Amino acid sequence: MSYLAKANVALSVTLTAVATLIAPIMTPLLMKWLAAEYVPIEFWAMMWSIIKIVILPIIGGLVFNHFFHGRAKWLDDAMPIVSMAGIAIIITIITAAGRDSLLTIGFALIIAAIIHNGLGYVLGYWGARLFKLSERDCRTVALEVGMQNGGLASGIALEMGKVATVGLAPAVFGPWMNISGGSLATWWREKPTGDEEIEEEPDENILGT
């Protein structure tokens, strides 16, 4: 999304990496602060879950891209389909497992996801503008705050054995954020960032024309 929005991709990767690494520490602290209930989390177990869910797939993608990208067109065309199918299967399993809860709080959860996502874009962008960051960095922060790693959240919920409850939020949030994030990135793609290289037009006097 950052690439499509002409944002700072390197900053985006850095922010995501840092947020992922501190998740095992911040999750129980935020639960204590916001929900007044301390939820103990096994640090190393959660880190291993993050490695399995995030790090290993990234390494696998890099290896695949290095050795196979461009060498078999049918394989390049198939991989995005495999990826989308995998996400669809995960969401289907979570939705089916949490059917009863979803019927009870489904509408409220959808509204909460939309508000959470929208406020993330707005507060992220204007918060970055407040600190006088560049337009590209502002777009990056907006996307980082507005969009969350639904796949990681779903994976952790599955690891915790709470896919029917904890897993419902990412199941709803994930598809919506991809729609909203994709739309925002497409809109931003048509907007200049202000730091594009300006090609100087040749001076007609110098050229003598």
C-alpha positions in Angstrom: 0.0 0.0 0.0 2.9 2.4 0.8 4.4 1.7 -2.6 1.2 2.3 -4.4 0.6 5.5 -2.4 4.1 6.9 -3.3 4.9 6.8 0.4 8.2 5.9 2.1 8.4 2.1 1.8 11.6 1.8 3.8 10.0 3.7 6.7 6.9 1.5 6.4 8.9 -1.7 6.7 10.9 -0.3 9.6 7.7 0.7 11.5 6.1 -2.6 10.9 9.2 -4.5 12.1 9.5 -2.5 15.3 5.8 -2.7 16.0 5.9 -6.5 15.5 8.9 -7.0 17.7 7.5 -5.0 20.7 4.0 -6.6 20.4 4.8 -9.3 23.0 5.7 -6.6 25.5 3.0 -4.0 24.7 0.1 -6.4 24.3 -0.3 -7.3 28.0 0.5 -3.7 29.1 -2.1 -2.3 26.9 -4.7 -4.9 28.1 -3.9 -3.9 31.7 -4.2 -0.2 30.9 -7.3 -0.2 28.6 -9.2 -3.3 29.9 -8.1 -3.1 33.5 -7.1 -6.8 33.2 -3.6 -8.1 33.0 -3.4 -10.9 30.4 -0.2 -12.8 30.8 1.5 -13.7 27.6 4.4 -16.1 27.3 7.0 -13.8 25.6 9.1 -16.4 23.9 6.0 -18.4 22.8 4.5 -15.3 21.2 7.8 -14.4 19.6 8.1 -17.8 18.1 4.5 -17.4 16.8 5.5 -14.1 15.2 8.5 -15.7 13.6 6.4 -18.5 12.2 3.6 -16.2 11.0 5.7 -13.2 9.8 9.4 -13.7 9.5 9.5 -17.2 7.9 6.9 -16.3 5.2 8.9 -13.2 4.4 12.1 -15.2 4.1 10.3 -17.7 1.9 9.0 -15.0 -0.3 12.4 -13.5 -0.7 13.9 -16.9 -1.6 11.1 -17.6 -4.1 11.5 -14.2 -5.7 15.2 -14.6 -6.0 15.2 -18.1 -7.6 11.9 -18.3 -9.4 10.6 -14.8 -10.2 10.3 -14.3 -14.0 11.4 -17.8 -14.9 8.0 -19.3 -15.1 5.2 -16.9 -16.0 2.5 -19.4 -14.9 4.1 -19.6 -11.4 4.3 -15.8 -11.1 0.6 -15.6 -12.0 -0.4 -18.3 -9.6 1.3 -17.0 -6.5 -1.0 -14.0 -5.9 -4.0 -16.3 -6.4 -2.5 -18.8 -3.8 -2.0 -15.9 -1.4 -5.5 -14.5 -1.8 -6.9 -18.0 -1.5 -5.0 -18.6 1.8 -6.3 -15.4 3.3 -9.9 -16.3 2.2 -9.6 -19.7 3.8 -8.3 -18.2 7.1 -11.2 -15.7 7.2 -13.7 -18.4 6.4 -12.5 -20.6 9.2 -12.5 -17.8 11.7 -16.0 -16.6 10.6 -17.4 -20.1 10.8 -15.8 -20.7 14.2 -17.1 -17.5 15.6 -20.5 -17.6 13.9 -22.6 -17.3 17.1 -20.5 -14.3 18.4 -20.5 -12.7 15.0 -24.4 -12.9 14.8 -24.5 -11.2 18.2 -22.0 -8.4 17.8 -21.3 -8.5 14.0 -22.8 -5.1 13.1 -21.2 -3.3 16.1 -17.9 -5.0 15.2 -18.1 -3.8 11.6 -18.9 -0.2 12.7 -16.0 -0.3 15.2 -13.6 -1.6 12.5 -14.6 1.2 10.1 -14.2 3.9 12.7 -10.9 2.4 14.0 -9.5 2.3 10.5 -10.7 5.7 9.4 -9.4 7.4 12.6 -6.1 5.7 12.1 -5.6 7.2 8.7 -6.7 10.7 9.9 -4.7 10.8 13.2 -1.7 9.1 11.6 -1.5 11.6 8.7 -2.2 14.8 10.6 -0.1 13.7 13.6 2.8 13.3 11.2 2.0 16.7 9.7 2.1 18.2 13.2 5.7 17.0 13.5 6.4 18.5 10.1 7.3 15.3 8.4 7.4 15.1 4.6 4.3 14.3 2.6 5.7 10.8 1.8 6.4 10.1 5.5 2.9 11.4 6.4 1.3 9.0 4.0 3.4 6.2 5.4 2.5 6.9 9.0 -1.2 7.2 8.0 -1.2 3.8 6.4 0.8 2.3 9.3 -1.6 3.6 11.9 -4.8 2.9 9.9 -3.9 -0.5 8.7 -3.0 -3.3 11.0 -1.6 -6.8 10.5 -4.8 -8.8 10.4 -3.0 -11.9 9.3 -0.7 -11.7 12.4 -3.7 -11.1 14.7 -5.6 -14.0 13.2 -2.5 -16.2 13.6 -2.0 -15.3 17.2 -5.7 -15.8 18.0 -5.3 -19.3 16.4 -2.2 -20.0 18.5 -4.1 -18.9 21.6 -7.0 -21.2 20.8 -9.4 -18.2 20.7 -10.1 -18.0 17.0 -13.9 -17.8 17.7 -13.6 -14.7 19.9 -10.3 -12.9 19.6 -10.0 -13.8 15.9 -13.3 -12.1 15.0 -11.9 -8.6 15.0 -9.1 -9.2 12.5 -11.5 -11.3 10.3 -13.7 -8.2 10.0 -11.0 -5.6 10.0 -8.7 -7.3 7.5 -11.0 -7.3 4.4 -12.2 -3.7 5.2 -8.7 -2.3 5.6 -7.7 -3.8 2.3 -10.6 -2.1 0.6 -10.1 1.3 2.3 -6.3 1.2 2.2 -6.3 0.2 -1.5 -8.7 3.0 -2.3 -6.6 5.6 -0.3 -3.4 4.4 -1.9 -4.9 4.6 -5.4 -6.1 8.2 -4.7 -2.7 9.2 -3.3 -0.9 7.7 -6.2 -2.5 10.4 -8.4 -1.4 13.2 -6.0 2.1 14.7 -6.1 4.2 14.3 -3.0 6.1 17.5 -3.6 9.5 16.0 -3.8 9.4 14.5 -7.3 12.3 15.3 -9.4 11.5 18.2 -11.6 12.9 17.8 -15.1 14.3 21.1 -16.3 13.1 22.2 -19.6 15.9 23.1 -22.1 16.5 26.8 -22.4 15.5 27.9 -25.9 18.1 30.7 -25.8 20.9 28.3 -25.1 19.8 26.0 -27.7 19.5 28.8 -30.1 16.0 27.9 -31.4 
